[in-house]
Amino acid sequence: MIRLRSIAYIMAVVVALVALVGCGGSSTTIVIYPQEQEKPTYTLMYYAAGGETLDKAIERSLREMEQSGVKENVKLTASVKWTKGYKSSLSDGEGEVCRFMLGGESALLEPDVVGDNSYALYDPDNIADFILWSKAVAPADNYILIIAGHGNGWHPEVGLDATRGTLRDTDLDRYTSLEELCEGIEMAGVHFRMVHMISCLMNNMEYITPLADYCDYILASSHISVMLCSEPRFLQMSLKRVKNDTDEEFVAAMKEYLNNIKVDINSKSDSNESLAEESLDFSLTDVSKVAALNANIRDFTDALVSIYDRADGGAEADAEAVMAIEEALAEAYYFISAHTPAEEMATTEYIRMAFTYDLVDIARRAAAATDDEALARTATEIESAAKEARLLNLTTKLSGIKEVYYGITLTNAQMWAERQYSEAGYEATMFDQRTGWSRFLKRNNVALQY
């Protein structure tokens, strides 16, 4: 039976003695803190939601972390909203929200129920509360935030959270939007060593740009299918070797982490159809390089728009260039199950509206289609900047492309109007504010693949 406990149960012990002094009602508060223990190097904060097969995957991840044992320099806190009907030793089957802590004296998973099925994962107050609770019960020198569950790419749905969803609550049919996630992190006031998105379509520029303000590194996937093999235990195993948390040590630990994931994928591919067939990836981004990459994207956009302007002004050569660019971009790499024929793709509308393509592939194809010097130069600069920002990359089963970098929205003028991108707020995104990418999206006529 899962025990219901208040958050205070697991908080650091604080004894407050209040003595009233005088008629004015002023008071003196004496606070006694427990003896401070040496902080671990890292605390992993695991914020997850079940759904479909994810409940079992999340429980397996937590159990394997428990069995492997938490090392002295790494602790784990977790908040999991289980899907209603999923019953196990960690869930009563009512779709409750449980918190867990592993590390120090907590060697076993003991669910602490903090909310029922109506609990709003997407509420920035709840996101901030989990982060601050984690910091209180498992203080460390560095923190890593892990978002695990069903994610969603940037696509337009006016007024809906799914427009830019980062974590889906299956029972409430509600996503945590990118804006809500960022607001929760902002409220908590914690800077993360890394934000790790174990959810679909998160490694795109519309997401990377705002998240870069809250961390040193981002580890995320560009494809629709992410690796459920990305276990916290693999991350913990790699981080335990870090001595001083230098950037060099940290990146080396992440390289080991991705290698462990790859080994696990290979070992499970024979028995898991999705692992055997899906295009999968993870990329580690140095967020200090994101601003430079966005500056290059702005220059590239300027060059593209200039060609369109000249074509509209009657320049025949530029009109031909526009046609060549659009023909080339129609073949750009599409991140949503790109290896799967269109007729076999799932018809789930919220997925198919996410027109996410590879940034570097777009730049290369556009530049190769014309002899425009500015376009060629800025495309080369984008590729160089993307390589600077993307420190590590793990991919499997890629089709039609050798490597991937970052997702970016690619739509056309017709779809821009029909899907109401402006009303949905694309031009207000931090990414578009810094790059002006929508200037191209609103006027091209690329024949999209799907």
Buried (B, 14 or more C-beta within 10 A) or exposed (E): EBEEBEBEEBEEEEEEEEEEEEEEEEEEEEEEEEEEEEBBBBBBBBBBBBBEEBBEBBBEBBBEBBEBEBBEBBBBBBBBBBBBEBEBEBBBEBBBBBBBBBBEEBEEBBBBBBBEBEBBBBBBEBBBBBBBBBBBBBBBEBBBBBBBBBBBBBBBBEEBBBBBBBBBBBBBEBBBBBBBBBBBBBBBEBEBBBBBBBBBBBBBBBBBBBBBEBBBBBBBBBBBBBBBBBBBBBBBBBBBEBEEBEEEBBBBBBBBBBBBBBEBBEEBBEEBEEBBBBBBBBBBBBBEBBEBBBBBBBBBBBBBBBBBEBBEEEBEEBBEBBEBBBEBBBEBBBBBBBEBEEEEBEEEEBBBBBBBBBBBBBBBBBBBBBEBEBBBBBBBBBBBBBBBBBBBBBBBBBEEBEBBBBBBBBBBBEBBEEBBBBEBBBBEBBBBEBBBBBBBBBBBEBEBBB
